[in-house]
């Protein structure tokens, strides 16, 4: 899959069939849109182009307090590549871009940069300064400039929007199975292993303390989870470098070796913790992985956070948790 971030270095796309959106989650609702995109590209012997934005437009033109991303940009690229998309253009969404009039958006951005064959867009798609552009304006310009505008079914659009909201709600309620059904995959995140206070090691359950690579990434509800863990193949931040310079993206960053473990999210009430942490106890593993990047795939929810009166009680509870996790991970998923 080709990824472009510099709008001045875009190639001449052949019969570009384009859709536009944030595609946060690249979930089952989004996949219906992508299927329509791929079908049209095959029909006209063209190539698929997904236009997305970074940072999230709400960070520039709206309230940023509610930005909880299902996917980071790197994860989104990985998932779009898996869906067989030919090209992704990551548009730097800044104040200047946000002030383009609807007419400038069509003429100077869509038409001059992409020369689309077909634009596949939702009936309720709004664009340009103060969101004055709409589907009908695109149709008018399409007739003048020579590109087709194809509508995404209203039901598909509604399902995609509802799915994103439901995924976030499910994860914040620890309903990982509903999130999986909506996404079409197990929720995952990536983080760097940082130094902790080694409390887990002192009671026989050493943990990798994780710092998320993106602070906007949605963190599920507090509690204990059954997880699979993958280590990054390299430590040269290849994915980020690819995104920064723009090129063909190779998203195969993670080892195929699946490590199993249990993850805790919470403020550690047993020791009167003051901040929320993410800790992963990897089973049958004793390597130094400080500063490594890990991908954590959430498979099952085990229990909520609880207050325990001593480290001995915590140790006993962790033994029960591990037994429950092993049982969950051994079951067909």
C-alpha positions in Angstrom: 0.0 0.0 0.0 1.3 3.5 -0.9 1.0 6.2 1.7 1.5 9.9 1.0 1.6 12.8 3.4 3.0 15.6 1.3 0.3 16.9 -1.0 3.0 18.4 -3.3 4.4 15.0 -4.0 1.3 13.1 -5.0 1.6 10.9 -8.1 -0.8 11.0 -11.0 -3.4 8.4 -9.9 -4.9 6.2 -12.6 -8.7 6.4 -12.6 -8.7 7.3 -8.9 -11.7 6.1 -7.0 -11.7 8.2 -3.8 -13.4 8.2 -0.5 -12.8 10.6 2.4 -13.1 10.2 6.2 -11.4 9.7 9.5 -12.0 5.9 9.4 -11.3 5.7 13.1 -11.4 2.0 14.0 -11.6 0.7 10.4 -14.5 -1.3 11.7 -17.2 -3.5 10.1 -19.2 -0.4 9.1 -16.2 1.2 7.4 -15.4 -2.0 5.6 -18.8 -1.8 3.7 -17.6 1.6 2.4 -14.2 0.3 1.5 -15.9 -2.7 -0.3 -17.9 -0.2 -2.4 -14.7 1.7 -3.1 -12.8 -1.4 -4.3 -15.7 -2.7 -6.4 -15.9 0.7 -8.3 -12.1 0.7 -8.8 -12.3 -2.8 -10.2 -15.1 -1.8 -12.5 -13.2 1.2 -14.0 -9.8 -0.5 -13.8 -8.6 2.2 -11.5 -7.0 2.5 -8.1 -8.5 3.1 -4.7 -7.5 6.2 -2.7 -8.5 6.8 0.9 -8.1 10.4 2.0 -7.9 10.8 5.8 -6.7 13.5 8.1 -4.0 14.0 10.8 -4.4 15.3 13.4 -8.0 14.6 14.0 -10.0 17.6 12.7 -11.6 18.1 16.1 -8.2 19.0 17.5 -8.0 22.0 15.1 -11.6 23.2 14.8 -13.4 21.7 17.8 -13.3 20.6 21.4 -10.3 18.3 21.9 -11.4 17.0 25.3 -13.6 14.3 23.7 -10.9 12.9 21.2 -10.5 9.3 22.2 -9.1 7.5 19.2 -9.9 3.8 18.5 -6.8 3.8 16.2 -3.6 5.7 16.1 -2.5 6.8 12.6 -0.1 3.9 12.4 -2.8 1.4 13.4 -5.2 2.9 10.9 -2.7 2.5 8.1 -2.0 -1.1 9.1 -5.8 -1.9 9.0 -6.3 -0.1 5.7 -3.5 -2.1 4.2 -5.1 -5.3 5.4 -8.3 -4.2 3.6 -6.4 -4.1 0.3 -6.5 -0.3 -0.3 -4.0 0.8 -2.9 -3.3 4.4 -1.6 -3.8 6.3 1.5 -3.3 10.1 1.6 -2.8 11.5 5.0 -3.8 15.2 4.8 -2.1 17.5 7.4 -5.2 19.0 8.9 -4.2 22.5 10.1 -5.8 25.9 10.5 -5.1 26.9 6.9 -6.7 23.7 5.5 -9.7 24.2 7.8 -10.4 27.7 6.3 -10.6 26.6 2.7 -14.0 27.5 1.2 -16.1 24.7 -0.1 -15.2 25.8 -3.7 -11.5 25.9 -2.9 -11.7 22.5 -1.3 -13.1 21.0 -4.5 -11.0 23.0 -7.0 -7.7 23.3 -5.3 -7.7 20.2 -3.2 -9.8 17.4 -4.6 -9.6 18.2 -8.4 -6.1 19.6 -8.8 -4.4 17.2 -6.4 -6.3 14.0 -7.3 -8.0 14.3 -10.7 -10.7 11.8 -9.5 -12.5 9.4 -11.7 -15.1 8.8 -9.0 -15.7 10.3 -5.6 -17.6 8.0 -3.3 -19.0 10.0 -0.4 -21.8 10.0 2.1 -25.0 11.9 1.4 -24.4 13.9 4.6 -20.7 14.7 3.9 -19.9 18.3 4.8 -16.6 20.1 3.9 -15.0 23.5 3.6 -15.0 26.5 5.9 -18.0 26.3 8.3 -18.9 23.0 6.6 -20.8 24.8 3.8 -20.0 22.3 1.1 -22.3 19.3 0.6 -23.0 16.3 -1.7 -25.0 18.5 -4.1 -22.2 20.9 -4.6 -19.8 18.0 -5.4 -22.3 16.8 -8.0 -22.4 20.3 -9.6 -18.6 20.5 -9.8 -18.3 16.9 -10.9 -20.4 17.7 -14.0 -18.2 20.7 -14.8 -14.9 19.1 -14.1 -15.6 15.6 -15.4 -15.7 13.3 -12.3 -18.5 11.1 -11.0 -19.9 11.4 -7.5 -21.4 8.2 -6.1 -23.4 8.2 -2.9 -22.8 5.8 0.0 -26.1 4.4 1.2 -27.5 6.4 4.1 -28.0 3.1 6.1 -24.3 2.3 5.7 -23.3 5.8 6.8 -25.5 5.6 9.8 -24.2 2.1 10.8 -20.6 3.3 10.5 -21.2 6.3 12.7 -23.1 4.3 15.3 -20.5 1.6 15.3 -17.7 4.0 16.2 -19.7 5.3 19.1 -20.7 1.8 20.2 -17.0 0.6 20.0 -15.9 3.4 22.4 -18.8 2.8 24.7 -18.2 -0.9 24.8 -14.5 -0.5 25.6 -15.2 2.0 28.3 -17.6 -0.5 29.9 -15.1 -3.4 29.5 -17.4 -5.1 27.0 -14.5 -6.4 24.8 -16.6 -9.0 23.0 -19.1 -6.4 21.7 -16.1 -4.2 20.6 -14.7 -7.2 18.8 -17.9 -7.9 16.9 -18.2 -4.3 15.8 -14.5 -3.9 14.9 -14.1 -7.3 13.2 -10.9 -7.8 15.3 -9.7 -7.8 18.8 -9.0 -4.3 20.2 -5.3 -3.6 20.5 -2.9 -0.8 21.4 0.9 -0.2 21.4 3.1 1.1 24.1 6.7 1.4 25.3 7.9 -0.5 28.3 9.0 1.9 31.1 10.5 1.5 34.5 8.0 0.8 37.3 8.4 0.3 41.0 8.8 -3.5 40.6 6.0 -4.3 43.0 4.8 -7.1 40.8 8.2 -8.7 40.8 8.4 -8.7 44.6 5.3 -10.9 44.8 6.1 -13.2 41.9 4.3 -11.5 39.1 6.7 -9.2 37.3 5.0 -6.8 34.9 5.9 -4.7 31.9 4.7 -1.2 32.7 3.4 0.4 29.5 3.3 4.0 28.3 1.0 4.4 25.3 2.7 5.7 22.2 -0.3 8.0 21.6 -2.0 9.8 24.5 -5.2 10.1 22.5 -5.6 6.3 22.2 -8.7 5.1 24.0 -7.8 3.0 27.1 -10.5 0.5 28.2 -12.1 0.3 31.6 -10.1 -0.5 34.7 -9.7 -4.1 35.5 -7.9 -7.3 34.5 -7.8 -8.7 31.0 -6.5 -11.8 29.2 -4.1 -10.6 26.5 -1.7 -11.6 23.7 1.5 -9.6 23.4 3.7 -9.1 20.4 7.2 -7.5 20.3 8.3 -5.0 17.7 10.7 -6.5 15.2 12.9 -3.4 15.2 13.5 -0.5 17.4 14.2 2.1 14.7 10.6 3.5 14.8 10.3 2.4 11.2 6.5 3.0 11.0 6.8 6.6 12.2 9.7 7.3 9.9 7.6 5.9 6.9 4.7 8.1 7.9 6.8 11.2 8.3 8.6 11.0 4.9 5.8 9.4 2.9 6.4 6.2 1.0 5.2 2.6 0.6 4.1 1.4 4.0 5.2 -1.9 5.3 3.1 -2.5 8.4 4.5 -5.9 9.3 6.2 -4.5 12.4 5.3 -7.1 15.0 6.9 -10.6 15.6 4.7 -13.6 14.9 5.6 -15.0 18.3 2.5 -14.7 20.5 3.2 -14.2 24.1 0.3 -14.7 26.5 -0.4 -12.8 29.7 -2.7 -10.8 31.9 -3.0 -7.1 31.9 -4.1 -4.7 34.7 -5.5 -1.2 34.1 -6.1 0.9 37.1 -4.7 3.0 40.0 -3.5 0.1 42.2 -5.7 0.8 45.2 -3.9 -1.9 47.2 -1.0 0.4 47.5 -3.0 3.7 47.4 -1.8 4.5 43.9 -2.4 8.0 42.7 -2.2 7.5 38.9 -3.6 5.1 36.4 -1.2 2.5 35.1 -1.2 -0.2 32.4 0.8 -3.3 33.5 1.2 -6.6 31.7 2.4 -9.9 33.3 3.7 -12.0 30.5 3.5 -15.7 31.3 6.7 -17.9 31.1 8.8 -14.9 30.1 11.9 -13.4 31.8 13.7 -11.1 29.4 14.8 -7.5 29.7 12.4 -5.5 27.5 12.7 -2.0 28.9 12.2 0.6 26.2 10.9 -2.0 23.7 7.6 -1.4 22.0 4.8 -4.0 22.6 1.5 -4.5 20.9 -1.1 -5.7 23.3 -4.2 -7.5 21.9 -7.1 -7.7 24.3 -8.9 -11.1 24.2 -11.1 -11.3 27.3 -12.2 -9.3 30.3 -11.6 -11.1 33.6 -12.7 -8.8 36.4 -13.0 -5.2 37.6 -10.5 -3.4 39.8 -10.9 -4.1 43.5 -9.5 -2.8 46.8 -7.4 -5.5 48.6 -6.0 -5.1 52.1 -2.5 -6.4 51.7 0.1 -7.6 49.3 -0.7 -11.2 50.4 -4.3 -10.7 49.3 -3.1 -9.3 46.0 -0.8 -12.2 45.4 -3.7 -14.6 46.1 -6.0 -12.7 43.8 -3.4 -12.6 41.0 -3.1 -16.4 41.2 -6.8 -16.7 40.7 -6.7 -14.2 37.9 -3.9 -16.1 36.1 -5.9 -19.3 36.3 -8.9 -17.5 34.8 -6.8 -15.9 32.0 -5.2 -19.2 31.1 -8.6 -20.8 30.8 -9.9 -18.0 28.7 -6.9 -18.0 26.4 -7.1 -21.8 25.9 -10.8 -21.5 24.7 -11.6 -21.1 21.0 -11.9 -17.3 20.3 
